[in-house]
Amino acid sequence: MDPSKRPIERRDWASAQAEGAAVPVQAPEFERRDRRDRRSRILWSIVYGSFNPRRRRPPRRAGESRFHSLDWHSSHLLAVSIGILLLSVADAFMTVRLLAGGAVEVNPVMAAVVYRSAAGFAALKMMMTGISVTMMVMLARYRFMRMVRVDVVMYLVFAGYVALLVYECRLAQSLVSPFEF
């Protein structure tokens, strides 16, 4: 008989089950797994993963569409994150300096804080920026509104801060009279 026309014999469990010849799997006498799910320890996973990174890419399975945090991020994200945080500090300094020169805070959330306490304003601004940058780094491989990757959004935020500081420097030059030293 020609080998190419010979029927293919399948000896795996799945094909045997499909034919009805598989032996059913016996249920264990007792449950060996722990009741507590190891994936529920989020804080421990973050701390442990910081020193022992394993997840460098999102999962390969197409069916898993929920959020997956990574342990290892690209080095360019660190540079952009530090740049955004430093530009945020410079923006806070320039905002306080401009307000002392007679400018008005346009952002209503920050205006409620900055006129009470400059230190409270700086703390709130750094906290909001730090949390936002941390979230953007965690989501860097995902798409914002299914269009733009979040790491590209980080570069746009960085460019926006640069443009804002250039504007604030020009505004500071126009507020200071040439006769003041």
FENJO-V855391 format. One line per field, one symbol per residue. ss: DSSP state (@ for helix, = for strand, . for the rest). phi: phi as a letter, one per 30 degrees, with the letter a starting at -180 (. if undefined). burial: + if it has 24 or more other C-alpha atoms within 12 Angstrom, else -. A space follows every 10 residues. Layout:
BEGIN
ss->???
phi->???
burial->???
END
This chain:
BEGIN
ss->..@@@..... ..@@@@@@@. .......... .......@@@ .@@@@@@@@@ @......... .......... ....@@@@@@ @@@@@@@@@@ @@@@@@@@@@ .......@@@ @@@@...@@@ @@@@@@@@@@ @@@@@@@@.. ..==...==@ @@@@@@@@@@ @@@@@@@@@@ @@@@@..... .
phi->.dddcdddcc cddddddddi cddddddddb dddddddddd cddddddddd cbdbdcbddd dddccddbdc cbcddddddd dddddddddd dddddddddd djdbdddddd ddcdddaddd dddddddddd ddddddddce dccdhhbcdd dddddddedd dddddddddd ddddddddcd b
burial->---------- ---------- ---------- ---------- ---------- ---------- --------++ --+---+--+ +-+++-++++ ++++++++-- ----+----+ ---+------ ++--++--++ --++-+++++ ++-------+ +-+++-++-- +---+--+-- -+-------- -
END
